[in-house]
């Protein structure tokens, strides 16, 4: 199979193409207006490309017909692509890419009560961390997996929930600001990946060492690689969830640790010099 045929959409989605096109235009416009080094630009386009390949190419066909490819797809959507993309800190560029009137309207909307309530709930660190874990584990319940692979609406919702929860989570973990204004303290950003990787490792280990076929839906739909036995396919999927996902979360924790050390060495993280050297009155 040629690379061109692999990159062709398996199930074309105009809505998905529109989302990617809007994001690309906003970033190009914004990156021309704000200072962004070449590494941040490269990180954005790498993560952007990974998202597109995982969602809108023939990779999606193999993800529907092979369990370990399905786990690779979710590894990209949940860990790799959002981690790389959020390492570019694209928020400032995307905001700068909006027309001025839209930016002004967006700022006004942010001051409204509904926006503050939505931010309090959706950007709450415990909620983001829980959604990050649940969005992986819930779709691994065999009965839920069976239905989601047969109903295209649930399938799209599954992939969307995995991608959005990944973006929110790595935005939280890689936040380089002090707290406040960040909603998460630097130490918790380092600790969070260690906590969230634990249930995923356990689930991956259970899948890897389970001898019977947990996901017969892939046999029902027809496996893409008939030479790979279902037991091996399942074990490979469990290992992908177990090892590479844990490695990526460890990398994220190390990046958060780097930000925490930088903040602890910054003037804002220390007492003012005058307060340290001021003599105590008699």
BADRENKOL-891648 format. One record per residue: residue number from 1; residue in one letter; x, y, z of N, C-alpha, C, O in turn. Coordinates in steps of 0.001 Angstrom, whole numbers. Atoms other than C-alpha are relative to their C-alpha. Layout:
N
resi, resn, n.px, n.py, n.pz, ca.px, ca.py, ca.pz, c.px, c.py, c.pz, o.px, o.py, o.pz
NUM, a, X, Y, Z, X, Y, Z, X, Y, Z, X, Y, Z
...
***
This chain:
282
resi, resn, n.px, n.py, n.pz, ca.px, ca.py, ca.pz, c.px, c.py, c.pz, o.px, o.py, o.pz
1, x, 839, -1191, 0, 0, 0, 0, 881, 1252, 0, 1829, 1352, 780
2, x, -790, -1221, 101, 1352, 3422, -980, -366, 967, 1118, -1434, 865, 1721
3, x, 248, -1000, -1040, 1643, 6330, 1445, -1183, 885, -369, -1949, 1291, 505
4, x, 1111, -845, 440, -809, 8363, -654, -1336, -661, 305, -2253, -8, 802
5, x, 1262, 700, -268, -3522, 5709, -376, -264, -105, 1501, -1416, -84, 1934
6, x, 175, 75, -1447, -2888, 5415, 3367, -511, 1325, 564, -1249, 1336, 1550
7, x, 394, -1310, -504, -3401, 9176, 3811, -1369, 445, -498, -1877, 1483, -75
8, x, 1345, -338, 454, -6716, 9180, 1963, -995, -242, 1131, -845, -1197, 1893
9, x, 1000, 207, -1062, -9729, 9589, 4271, -744, -1319, -177, -1158, -1669, -1282
10, x, 778, 1232, 34, -11413, 6314, 5162, -1490, 336, -36, -2236, -232, -833
11, x, 1371, -492, -27, -14706, 8063, 6015, 66, 1524, 29, 160, 2111, 1107
12, x, -175, -1455, 53, -14513, 11693, 4828, -1012, 738, 884, -2198, 408, 910
13, x, 844, -803, -875, -15869, 14236, 7306, 280, 1477, -280, 1360, 1981, 29
14, x, -178, -1411, 302, -16396, 17814, 6135, 93, 832, 1278, 813, 1829, 1328
15, x, -85, -718, -1265, -16946, 18946, 9701, 1386, -71, 608, 1908, 928, 1103
16, x, -1346, 154, -542, -13617, 17533, 10813, 1015, 789, -816, 1914, 1413, -254
17, x, -897, -775, 856, -11845, 19073, 7825, -131, 1495, 303, 865, 2218, 315
18, x, 217, -1415, -319, -13414, 22438, 8690, 695, 376, 1302, 1296, 1446, 1397
19, x, -663, -277, -1277, -12134, 22214, 12282, 1508, 114, -189, 2133, 1037, 334
20, x, -1446, -52, 249, -8592, 21445, 11097, 367, 1244, -807, 1380, 1885, -528
21, x, -304, -1163, 835, -8733, 24197, 8459, -57, 1292, 819, 813, 2152, 680
22, x, 129, -1202, -833, -9930, 26830, 10956, 1182, 113, 953, 1762, 1188, 1106
23, x, -1134, -21, -932, -7255, 25840, 13489, 1292, 369, -718, 2099, 1131, -185
24, x, -1224, -297, 749, -4533, 25974, 10816, 59, 1473, -394, 1105, 2109, -264
25, x, 28, -1411, 409, -5615, 29402, 9534, 241, 913, 1195, 1012, 1868, 1105
26, x, -184, -831, -1192, -5847, 30855, 13037, 1449, -27, 476, 2001, 1002, 865
27, x, -1380, 88, -481, -2407, 29554, 13960, 952, 742, -936, 1847, 1448, -472
28, x, -865, -693, 953, -771, 30838, 10772, -119, 1513, 178, 889, 2219, 212
29, x, 219, -1438, -206, -2338, 34283, 11269, 605, 466, 1323, 1276, 1496, 1381
30, x, -472, -406, -1313, -1506, 34383, 14964, 1496, -99, 156, 2110, 757, 793
31, x, -1455, 165, -118, 2056, 33074, 14658, 750, 1127, -691, 1901, 1404, -356
32, x, -625, -1141, 671, 2788, 35994, 12334, -80, 1265, 845, 610, 2243, 558
33, x, 202, -1191, -822, 1664, 38441, 15051, 651, -94, 1373, 934, 934, 1989
34, x, -621, 166, -1313, 3175, 36979, 18224, 1361, -667, -176, 1640, -1274, -1210
35, x, -1333, 594, 69, 6703, 35841, 18996, -95, -1497, 286, -528, -1907, 1363
36, x, -41, 1454, -157, 7052, 32091, 18476, 1260, -519, -665, 1495, -273, -1848
37, x, -1226, 532, 583, 10352, 30320, 17997, -320, -1207, -878, -1451, -1692, -907
38, x, 203, 1076, 968, 10835, 27571, 15446, -401, -1306, 680, -1103, -2117, 76
39, x, 328, 1242, -696, 10534, 24804, 18059, -1478, -42, 367, -2114, -1090, 264
40, x, 1426, -41, -323, 7086, 25931, 19174, -840, -198, -1259, -1849, -902, -1229
41, x, 737, 180, 1255, 5916, 26162, 15571, 58, -1461, -454, -945, -2030, -885
42, x, -154, 1397, 407, 7321, 22708, 14814, -833, -916, 881, -1422, -1878, 386
43, x, 794, 821, -908, 5632, 21256, 17911, -1480, 83, -358, -2182, -928, -352
44, x, 1416, -134, 357, 2264, 22677, 16886, -328, -816, -1245, -1290, -1584, -1254
45, x, 326, 675, 1258, 2410, 21353, 13332, 197, -1514, 105, -477, -2272, -594
46, x, -166, 1442, -212, 3684, 17952, 14509, -1230, -581, 684, -1784, -1584, 232
47, x, 1201, 463, -678, 828, 17540, 16962, -1233, 100, -881, -2077, -796, -876
48, x, 1114, -209, 929, -1627, 18928, 14400, -58, -1127, -1032, -1127, -1675, -1300
49, x, -69, 1063, 1007, -473, 16400, 11789, -356, -1356, 590, -1055, -2145, -45
50, x, 311, 1271, -655, -665, 13497, 14240, -1503, -138, 242, -2074, -1211, 46
51, x, 1453, 21, -193, -4250, 14419, 15097, -705, -323, -1316, -1612, -1154, -1357
52, x, 659, 209, 1291, -5186, 14556, 11408, 172, -1440, -483, -784, -2073, -931
53, x, -266, 1372, 466, -3529, 11239, 10556, -824, -1009, 794, -1350, -1966, 226
54, x, 732, 945, -842, -5198, 9494, 13501, -1505, 44, -246, -2196, -958, -56
55, x, 1444, -170, 93, -8660, 10870, 12739, -555, -58, -1417, -1703, -456, -1614
56, x, 603, -227, 1317, -9013, 11434, 9010, 823, -613, -1130, 930, -29, -2208
57, x, -705, 740, 1045, -6911, 8920, 7075, -432, -1464, 90, -1299, -1815, 890
58, x, 354, 1420, -16, -7097, 5206, 6371, 482, -696, 1273, 132, -1850, 1520
59, x, -358, 533, -1310, -5463, 4668, 9754, -1270, -308, 793, -1321, -1269, 1560
60, x, 1257, 207, -709, -9015, 4988, 11056, -653, -1334, -393, -1312, -1969, 430
61, x, 529, 1300, 420, -10013, 1937, 8991, 663, -1131, 789, -16, -2028, 1291
62, x, -714, 1049, -730, -7317, -194, 10615, -341, 41, 1494, -372, -996, 2156
63, x, 393, -104, -1404, -8306, 1147, 14034, -1353, -637, 252, -1621, -1100, 1361
64, x, 1315, 626, -131, -11831, -148, 13406, 60, -1516, -171, -894, -2218, 166
65, x, -69, 1432, 330, -10578, -3605, 12379, 1192, -707, 646, 1489, -1851, 302
66, x, -1115, 662, -689, -7591, -4311, 14638, 170, 660, 1359, 341, 1876, 1449
67, x, 1, -577, -1344, -7470, -3883, 18408, 1278, 764, 304, 1211, 1853, 873
68, x, -1236, -694, -359, -3789, -2961, 18712, 159, 1307, -783, 767, 2252, -280
69, x, -1, -1272, 736, -4165, -314, 15970, -952, 986, 656, -675, 2183, 724
70, x, 955, -844, -733, -7188, 1002, 17839, 655, 609, 1231, 441, 1784, 1532
71, x, -707, -530, -1174, -5028, 1350, 20958, 1096, 983, -412, 1341, 1965, 289
72, x, -977, -972, 500, -2296, 3050, 18918, -674, 1324, -349, -154, 2399, -50
73, x, 739, -1215, 341, -4881, 5491, 17586, -320, 811, 1253, -132, 2027, 1272
74, x, 350, -718, -1222, -6032, 6351, 21100, 1240, 476, 753, 1187, 1492, 1446
75, x, -1242, -486, -588, -2447, 6599, 22315, 402, 1329, -627, 848, 2239, 71
76, x, -316, -1252, 690, -1888, 9290, 19680, -971, 1091, 406, -553, 2206, 715
77, x, 1020, -1015, -294, -5183, 11088, 20384, 34, 454, 1450, -252, 1615, 1743
78, x, 106, -263, -1430, -4911, 10910, 24165, 1309, 461, 627, 1304, 1228, 1590
79, x, -1294, -288, -594, -1177, 11190, 24837, 935, 770, -940, 1292, 1919, -678
80, x, -1097, -524, 805, 1239, 11834, 22003, -333, 1325, -674, 378, 2311, -480
81, x, 331, -1220, 747, -497, 14415, 19794, -305, 1180, 914, 259, 2253, 699
82, x, 248, -1160, -861, -1924, 16617, 22596, 1207, 424, 823, 1379, 1612, 1097
83, x, -1206, -355, -752, 1338, 16431, 24574, 918, 867, -851, 1416, 1890, -382
84, x, -873, -769, 884, 3357, 17666, 21595, -635, 1341, -348, 35, 2373, -321
85, x, 655, -1237, 400, 770, 20231, 20520, -37, 1001, 1146, 224, 2185, 933
86, x, 66, -919, -1129, 351, 21703, 24002, 1383, 465, 450, 1501, 1489, 1122
87, x, -1362, -461, -283, 4134, 21892, 24374, 357, 1226, -826, 1338, 1909, -529
88, x, -227, -1206, 807, 3927, 24613, 21698, -676, 1226, 603, -444, 2344, 143
89, x, 760, -1085, -620, 1650, 26730, 23956, -693, 847, -1077, -369, 2019, -1264
90, x, 578, -665, 1175, -589, 27619, 20997, -1079, 1025, 316, -1570, 1694, -593
91, x, 1120, -869, -338, -3173, 29653, 22927, 164, 1427, -460, -760, 2012, -1025
92, x, -218, -1401, 371, -1607, 33056, 22334, -78, 184, -1510, -628, 1178, -1983
93, x, 41, -112, 1456, -1184, 32411, 18610, -1419, -168, -526, -1835, 566, -1423
94, x, 1362, 215, 460, -4714, 31072, 18168, -883, 1207, 316, -1724, 1592, -496
95, x, 771, -1213, -332, -6179, 34085, 19991, 377, 1152, -911, -488, 1896, -1372
96, x, -450, -1090, 867, -4052, 36475, 17953, -473, -192, -1433, -569, 778, -2184
97, x, 471, 256, 1353, -5290, 34798, 14780, -1444, 381, -229, -1883, 476, -1375
98, x, 1393, -412, 140, -8888, 35813, 15498, -90, 1454, -458, 777, 2255, -107
99, x, 230, -1419, 311, -10218, 39044, 13966, -181, 795, 1289, -627, 257, 2303
100, x, 31, -825, -1214, -10081, 41950, 16423, -1386, 18, 638, -1509, -85, 1858
101, x, 1365, -46, -542, -13866, 42144, 16790, -340, -1307, 714, -1014, -1294, 1745
102, x, 257, 1285, -642, -14002, 38429, 17606, 754, -112, 1325, 225, -638, 2304
103, x, -764, 39, -1253, -11232, 38782, 20211, -680, 840, 1072, -745, 434, 2232
104, x, 676, -866, -960, -13089, 41641, 21864, -1279, -667, 513, -1568, -629, 1709
105, x, 1219, 698, -421, -16345, 39670, 21891, 326, -1184, 904, -398, -1465, 1858
106, x, -400, 1142, -809, -14522, 36655, 23294, 384, 441, 1402, 32, -226, 2375
107, x, -371, -519, -1327, -13043, 38738, 26146, -1244, 404, 785, -1329, 163, 1989
108, x, 1235, -387, -680, -16469, 40130, 26940, -772, -1229, 462, -1334, -1240, 1557
109, x, 691, 1228, -385, -17958, 36636, 26949, 682, -653, 1190, 5, -1216, 2051
110, x, -731, 605, -1108, -15220, 35439, 29316, -347, 645, 1334, -266, 3, 2381
111, x, 349, -704, -1241, -16304, 38069, 31847, -1413, -341, 470, -1780, -30, 1603
112, x, 1380, 323, -345, -19879, 36777, 31811, -100, -1134, 1008, 844, -1899, 1204
113, x, 208, 1002, -1047, -21350, 34549, 34500, 35, -1410, -569, 622, -2306, 39
114, x, 43, 1340, 578, -21981, 31587, 32191, 1395, -515, -329, 1698, -1689, -117
115, x, -1365, 395, 329, -18368, 31569, 31010, 791, -338, 1256, 1572, -1290, 1261
116, x, -725, 274, -1248, -17048, 31728, 34577, -446, -1332, 612, 376, -2082, 1139
117, x, 489, 1270, -536, -19280, 28838, 35653, 550, -1168, -822, 991, -2177, -271
118, x, -520, 1061, 869, -18244, 26764, 32636, 1483, -238, 251, 1931, -1383, 300
119, x, -1432, 137, -262, -14560, 27478, 33309, 247, -639, 1361, 1162, -1448, 1515
120, x, -170, 567, -1346, -14960, 26637, 37004, -183, -1512, -19, 517, -2240, 685
121, x, 286, 1440, 53, -16388, 23215, 36110, 957, -715, -943, 1614, -1678, -547
122, x, -730, 732, 1037, -14615, 22232, 32881, 1511, 133, 145, 2247, -763, -268
123, x, -1438, -204, -154, -11189, 23672, 33762, 472, -287, 1418, 1587, 65, 1801
124, x, -359, 382, -1354, -11225, 22358, 37301, 992, -1161, -51, 697, -2171, -691
125, x, -1022, 1062, 112, -8050, 20236, 37783, -489, -1404, 347, -182, -2335, -397
126, x, 497, 1368, -252, -9789, 17258, 39483, -913, -511, -1112, -864, -1690, -1463
127, x, 885, 416, 1088, -12417, 17211, 36730, 814, -393, -1232, 531, -1415, -1858
128, x, -823, 297, 1176, -9778, 17316, 33972, 741, -1313, 188, 803, -2125, -736
129, x, -748, 1237, -253, -7727, 14545, 35593, -912, -1213, -43, -554, -2249, -602
130, x, 942, 1120, 18, -10777, 12347, 36132, -465, -295, -1425, -549, -1455, -1830
131, x, 448, 189, 1388, -11991, 12919, 32562, 1094, -649, -841, 801, -1441, -1737
132, x, -1129, 558, 737, -8519, 12041, 31268, 70, -1516, 168, 306, -2246, -795
133, x, -57, 1435, -276, -8598, 8629, 32934, -1266, -703, -474, -1198, -1754, -1111
134, x, 1275, 632, 350, -12297, 7879, 32423, -158, -130, -1509, -694, -1123, -1999
135, x, 163, 25, 1460, -12143, 8744, 28710, 769, -1141, -648, 490, -1504, -1791
136, x, -703, 1192, 495, -9712, 5843, 28278, -672, -1271, 508, -973, -2174, -272
137, x, 438, 1249, -610, -11054, 3257, 30700, -1432, -368, -365, -1739, -1546, -547
138, x, 1404, 329, 242, -14770, 3554, 29983, -187, -676, -1355, -1043, -1548, -1505
139, x, 141, 586, 1341, -14291, 2697, 26295, 636, -1380, -85, 474, -2072, -1090
140, x, -596, 1336, -19, -12327, -435, 27283, -903, -1034, 642, -587, -2224, 621
141, x, 981, 967, -497, -15328, -2010, 28992, -518, -775, -1209, -1034, -161, -2142
142, x, 327, 763, 1208, -16053, -4864, 26559, -1365, 312, -605, -1479, 445, -1823
143, x, 1336, -280, 536, -19791, -4153, 26248, -69, 1390, -619, -716, 1587, -1648
144, x, -21, -1368, 534, -19169, -430, 25728, 809, 47, -1292, 416, 708, -2253
145, x, -823, 60, 1202, -16406, -1147, 23216, -777, -626, -1157, -672, -174, -2297
146, x, 774, 688, 1036, -18723, -3482, 21314, -980, 955, -663, -1058, 1010, -1890
147, x, 994, -927, 547, -21445, -847, 20903, 669, 1150, -734, 210, 1557, -1802
148, x, -646, -1176, 596, -19039, 2010, 20142, 613, -314, -1357, 696, 570, -2211
149, x, -602, 356, 1278, -17395, 107, 17290, -1039, -272, -1080, -709, -302, -2266
150, x, 1047, 297, 971, -20741, -661, 15644, -873, 1203, -326, -1481, 1243, -1396
151, x, 808, -1199, 212, -22499, 2712, 15992, 937, 1170, -316, 1731, 1575, 532
152, x, -952, -1028, 433, -20702, 5449, 14029, -108, 1268, 829, 882, 1979, 1003
153, x, 154, -1206, -821, -22168, 8219, 16200, 736, -147, 1327, 1404, 783, 1779
154, x, -731, 238, -1249, -20827, 6659, 19401, 1495, -80, -281, 2304, 370, 531
155, x, -1412, 98, 360, -17547, 5912, 17616, 630, 1397, -127, 1730, 1632, 372
156, x, -512, -1366, 130, -17100, 9585, 16698, 84, 680, 1354, 1053, 1381, 1646
157, x, -20, -591, -1344, -18016, 10647, 20224, 1154, -559, 814, 1801, 177, 1559
158, x, -1113, 621, -709, -15484, 8165, 21611, 1321, 667, -370, 2067, 1093, 511
159, x, -1262, -609, 426, -12610, 9535, 19532, 70, 1470, 384, 1128, 1961, 777
160, x, 10, -1412, -384, -13673, 13120, 20188, 248, 197, 1476, 996, 1092, 1869
161, x, -188, -133, -1452, -13863, 12616, 23947, 1436, -299, 396, 1988, 358, 1279
162, x, -1396, 341, -297, -10419, 10984, 23990, 918, 1165, -371, 1807, 1525, 400
163, x, -853, -1104, 452, -8862, 13841, 21989, -170, 1241, 864, 820, 1867, 1243
164, x, 249, -1214, -778, -10527, 16665, 23952, 526, -147, 1418, 1130, 783, 1952
165, x, -513, 203, -1358, -9710, 15158, 27345, 1527, 33, 9, 2132, 524, 963
166, x, -1460, -55, 88, -6097, 14726, 26208, 510, 1425, -122, 1495, 1790, 519
167, x, -402, -1402, 161, -5847, 18361, 25106, -142, 762, 1316, 755, 1515, 1696
168, x, 212, -700, -1267, -7319, 19633, 28382, 1030, -444, 1047, 1557, 375, 1801
169, x, -904, 502, -1024, -5111, 17388, 30485, 1416, 508, -202, 2047, 985, 741
170, x, -1379, -429, 214, -1814, 18227, 28845, 129, 1518, 27, 1204, 2039, 324
171, x, 3, -1457, -231, -2765, 21915, 28799, 189, 288, 1484, 934, 1198, 1849
172, x, -129, -197, -1450, -3114, 21633, 32587, 1397, -371, 484, 2011, 388, 1234
173, x, -1285, 481, -497, 77, 19626, 33149, 1152, 879, -472, 2087, 1127, 289
174, x, -1110, -764, 571, 2287, 21743, 30866, -137, 1499, 217, 669, 2272, -302
175, x, 151, -1423, -317, 999, 25088, 32155, 1278, 496, 678, 1692, -49, 1701
176, x, -1282, -474, -526, 4178, 27082, 32794, -147, 1196, 924, 854, 1773, 1349
177, x, 228, -1172, -842, 2572, 29833, 34879, -7, -389, 1473, -244, -1551, 1805
178, x, 173, 281, -1430, 2650, 30128, 38672, -1482, -91, 342, -2339, 209, -489
179, x, 1385, 102, -459, -511, 29519, 40700, -233, 957, 1163, 422, 825, 2196
180, x, 699, -372, 1231, -2373, 31825, 40493, 942, 740, -956, 2037, 1131, -553
181, x, 1322, 149, 609, -3157, 32613, 37679, -350, -1438, -400, -1516, -1731, -662
182, x, 318, 1385, 348, -2836, 28891, 36881, -919, -606, 1055, -811, -286, 2239
183, x, 924, 644, -925, -5582, 26767, 38427, 648, -1162, 741, 82, -1666, 1710
184, x, -657, 1160, -599, -3098, 24013, 39326, 1368, 395, 531, 2148, 1043, -167
185, x, -1311, -296, -570, -133, 24319, 41648, 1086, -806, -712, 834, -1927, -1153
186, x, -1074, 695, 735, 3235, 23382, 40085, 276, -1411, 500, 511, -2312, -305
187, x, -267, 1338, -524, 3755, 20424, 42427, -1042, -1022, -416, -711, -2180, -671
188, x, 1061, 903, 418, 388, 18918, 41523, 102, -335, -1485, -307, -1416, -1907
189, x, -197, 296, 1422, 1232, 19209, 37824, 1021, -1117, -179, 903, -1922, -1103
190, x, -1001, 1075, 61, 4246, 16964, 38454, -604, -1306, 491, -345, -2366, -79
191, x, 561, 1201, -621, 2285, 14529, 40613, -1131, -609, -829, -1328, -1824, -815
192, x, 1203, 476, 697, -792, 14286, 38368, 274, -1140, -979, -458, -2129, -944
193, x, -229, 1131, 916, 731, 12093, 35593, 326, -1301, 721, -11, -2381, 236
194, x, -311, 1215, -756, 2019, 9672, 38222, -1286, -654, 498, -1400, -1880, 527
195, x, 1280, 526, -485, -1512, 9321, 39594, -830, -554, -1148, -1375, -1654, -1053
196, x, 889, 408, 1096, -3329, 9126, 36259, 543, -1189, -784, -231, -1913, -1408
197, x, -530, 1133, 762, -946, 6588, 34731, -264, -1330, 700, -288, -2374, 49
198, x, 134, 1249, -756, -1542, 4033, 37501, -1200, -837, -442, -1019, -2016, -746
199, x, 1118, 845, 455, -5090, 2905, 36553, 130, -426, -1456, -367, -1486, -1835
200, x, -184, 392, 1398, -4111, 2901, 32876, 995, -1151, -124, 811, -2047, -949
201, x, -956, 1104, -8, -1107, 669, 33579, -679, -1292, 445, -467, -2353, -144
202, x, 690, 1189, -502, -3295, -1710, 35575, -955, -563, -1051, -1016, -1775, -1255
203, x, 920, 466, 1040, -5916, -1851, 32817, 764, -646, -1149, 347, -1674, -1682
204, x, -813, 571, 1067, -3207, -2453, 30222, 548, -1367, 377, 608, -2266, -463
205, x, -521, 1291, -451, -1737, -5276, 32308, -1094, -1060, -9, -851, -2197, -414
206, x, 1119, 953, -7, -5144, -6930, 32745, -310, -459, -1422, -494, -1651, -1667
207, x, 296, 345, 1395, -5807, -6793, 28995, 1107, -880, -574, 835, -1846, -1287
208, x, -1133, 749, 545, -2314, -8079, 28192, -21, -1461, 432, 251, -2353, -371
209, x, -116, 1354, -542, -2541, -11138, 30430, -1320, -767, 24, -1370, -1884, 539
210, x, 1266, 732, 88, -6197, -12056, 29819, 68, -953, -1187, 382, -540, -2304
211, x, -163, 1017, 1039, -6259, -15295, 27834, -1179, -51, -972, -986, -344, -2152
212, x, 1153, 77, 901, -9800, -15145, 26432, -206, 1344, -712, 287, 2379, -264
213, x, 198, -1182, 846, -10932, -12655, 23774, -1003, 947, 650, -2188, 631, 756
214, x, 871, -989, -626, -12326, -9561, 25483, -800, 802, -1024, -1872, 1318, -708
215, x, 598, -888, 991, -13210, -7764, 22249, -281, -755, -1300, 409, -550, -2299
216, x, 320, 764, 1212, -14820, -10155, 19748, -571, 854, -1120, -724, 375, -2244
217, x, 553, -868, 1044, -16262, -7174, 17873, 972, 151, -1161, 545, 345, -2299
218, x, -978, -140, 1083, -13014, -6970, 15898, -22, -1227, -914, 221, -1111, -2115
219, x, 180, 1192, 829, -13506, -10556, 14718, -1304, 98, -781, -1371, -286, -1949
220, x, 1298, -153, 651, -17137, -9792, 13939, 93, 948, -1202, -496, 690, -2251
221, x, -130, -984, 1088, -16171, -6766, 11815, 1028, -436, -1043, 1066, 113, -2145
222, x, -1042, 448, 924, -13275, -8626, 10189, 1315, 669, 302, 1455, 1877, 110
223, x, -1291, -573, -374, -9701, -8146, 11335, 799, 361, -1241, 783, -354, -2243
224, x, -780, -492, 1142, -7421, -6166, 9040, 1193, -903, -270, 1567, -1102, -1426
225, x, -1168, 871, 135, -4455, -8492, 9686, -393, -1396, 489, -315, -1691, 1682
226, x, 506, 1324, -371, -5766, -12047, 9629, 1090, -934, 497, 798, -1959, 1112
227, x, -1099, 859, -455, -2314, -13491, 10316, 309, 199, 1482, 1048, -591, 2071
228, x, -232, -258, -1425, -2322, -12000, 13824, -1150, -611, 794, -2290, -180, 625
229, x, 1073, 613, -785, -4292, -14210, 16261, -649, 1023, 940, 10, 1968, 1372
230, x, 678, -935, -915, -6894, -12432, 18433, 713, 151, 1341, 765, 1253, 1889
231, x, -683, -86, -1297, -4948, -13281, 21605, 1227, 898, -84, 1481, 1690, 823
232, x, -1182, -840, 174, -1771, -11664, 20252, -406, 1447, -245, 216, 2372, 278
233, x, 514, -1349, 260, -3729, -8680, 18957, -382, 677, 1314, -55, 1843, 1538
234, x, 422, -552, -1288, -5222, -8181, 22415, 1201, 295, 901, 1245, 1332, 1562
235, x, -1193, -226, -826, -1864, -8566, 24165, 792, 1215, -475, 1283, 1994, 343
236, x, -694, -1176, 536, -252, -6011, 21847, -723, 1281, 392, -88, 2267, 766
237, x, 769, -1177, -399, -3080, -3567, 22553, 195, 336, 1463, 335, 1506, 1821
238, x, -234, -241, -1415, -2640, -4015, 26291, 1381, 558, 274, 1545, 1456, 1100
239, x, -1365, -510, -179, 1109, -3485, 26044, 131, 1444, -437, 836, 2225, 202
240, x, -36, -1390, 468, 596, -284, 24046, -573, 928, 1063, -50, 2019, 1295
241, x, 598, -787, -1067, -1657, 988, 26820, 871, 23, 1248, 836, 977, 2026
242, x, -790, 182, -1211, 762, -202, 29456, 1319, 773, -70, 1601, 1599, 798
243, x, -1376, -519, 19, 4263, 821, 28338, 120, 1374, -672, 519, 2323, 3
244, x, -193, -1310, 624, 4253, 3665, 25750, -791, 1118, 679, -298, 2239, 803
245, x, 795, -1025, -674, 1436, 5507, 27545, 684, 445, 1296, 719, 1635, 1608
246, x, -694, -347, -1243, 3358, 5334, 30834, 1260, 812, -286, 1587, 1736, 460
247, x, -1202, -763, 372, 6527, 6568, 29100, -364, 1449, -327, 316, 2378, 110
248, x, 405, -1360, 375, 4686, 9567, 27632, -449, 795, 1221, -157, 1987, 1319
249, x, 408, -713, -1208, 3130, 10441, 30985, 1217, 350, 870, 1241, 1391, 1526
250, x, -1235, -314, -732, 6578, 10234, 32583, 701, 1202, -626, 1215, 2066, 85
251, x, -586, -1155, 686, 7887, 12643, 29946, -761, 1269, 363, -153, 2306, 628
252, x, 800, -1156, -380, 4998, 14988, 30702, 298, 447, 1418, 387, 1645, 1686
253, x, -323, -341, -1385, 5778, 14809, 34430, 1374, 675, 93, 1553, 1605, 878
254, x, -1328, -622, -7, 9441, 15643, 33737, -56, 1426, -548, 646, 2307, -53
255, x, 160, -1353, 527, 8404, 18651, 31656, -646, 904, 1048, -255, 2061, 1201
256, x, 622, -774, -1073, 6148, 19800, 34497, 995, 279, 1126, 983, 1357, 1719
257, x, -1026, -190, -1025, 9034, 19285, 36940, 973, 1105, -403, 1409, 1892, 437
258, x, -884, -1065, 496, 11224, 21509, 34776, -636, 1369, 220, 40, 2307, 642
259, x, 685, -1272, -234, 8608, 24270, 34947, -43, 333, 1490, 120, 1492, 1870
260, x, 46, -248, -1434, 8302, 23844, 38715, 1351, 503, 510, 1399, 1418, 1332
261, x, -1331, -446, -421, 12073, 24206, 39168, 282, 1409, -490, 893, 2211, 216
262, x, -188, -1361, 509, 12091, 27276, 36943, -770, 1007, 846, -256, 2082, 1153
263, x, 806, -916, -810, 9289, 28859, 38976, 587, 165, 1398, 553, 1258, 1962
264, x, -574, -96, -1338, 10996, 28025, 42278, 1254, 852, 23, 1604, 1401, 1067
265, x, -1205, -815, 88, 14143, 29815, 41078, -270, 1419, -491, 643, 2242, -559
266, x, 341, -1328, 500, 12277, 32845, 39745, -197, 948, 1172, -497, 494, 2276
267, x, 189, -967, -1095, 12050, 36072, 41805, -1372, -102, 635, -1511, 115, 1839
268, x, 1349, 90, -547, 8310, 35552, 42199, -131, -1153, 979, -1003, -1138, 1847
269, x, 88, 1162, -873, 8955, 32236, 43913, 817, 138, 1270, 831, -774, 2097
270, x, -811, -212, -1190, 11271, 33722, 46545, -478, 1226, 740, -1194, 2060, 184
271, x, 312, -1208, -746, 10875, 36266, 49282, 756, 1175, -579, 1876, 995, -1056
272, x, -738, -1167, 456, 11798, 39819, 48269, 1284, 155, 802, 1319, -129, 1999
273, x, -1293, -138, -660, 15427, 40566, 49061, -79, 921, 1194, 584, 695, 2206
274, x, 123, -953, -1104, 14409, 43486, 51244, -577, -667, 1253, -196, -336, 2376
275, x, 603, 682, -1131, 12300, 41188, 53416, 979, -940, 669, 873, -1217, 1864
276, x, -980, 921, -565, 15230, 38830, 53860, 1067, 732, 776, 1516, 240, 1812
277, x, -1135, -704, -593, 17855, 41434, 54760, -424, 1071, 998, 423, 1636, 1690
278, x, 438, -1065, -895, 15684, 43861, 56740, 245, -426, 1446, -227, -1487, 1854
279, x, -286, 388, -1384, 16952, 43860, 60368, -1275, 28, 840, -2183, 818, 582
280, x, 1144, 50, -908, 14478, 42971, 63121, 155, 1117, 1006, 1196, 1216, 1655
281, x, -127, -1127, -947, 13726, 46084, 65228, 116, -492, 1429, -477, -1506, 1796
282, x, -217, 370, -1391, 14836, 45954, 68866, -1242, 298, 820, -1258, 53, 2026
***
